[in-house]
Amino acid sequence: MVFSARVIQDLGPAGWAPLYGMLKDRFGVTWVLDVAVEYPAG
């Protein structure tokens, strides 16, 4: 998707998620990616 989109925020760690990124596709739609992982119960 990045080939036909403009990257607004590179995929990388954020304070609230291990991976976060944002891009805008060729139609003007902004996509936000938050990748979360399961945390062990402790």
Secondary structure, DSSP 8 states (H G I E B T S, - for coil): -GGGEEEEEEEE--SS-SEEEEEEETTS-EEEEEE-------
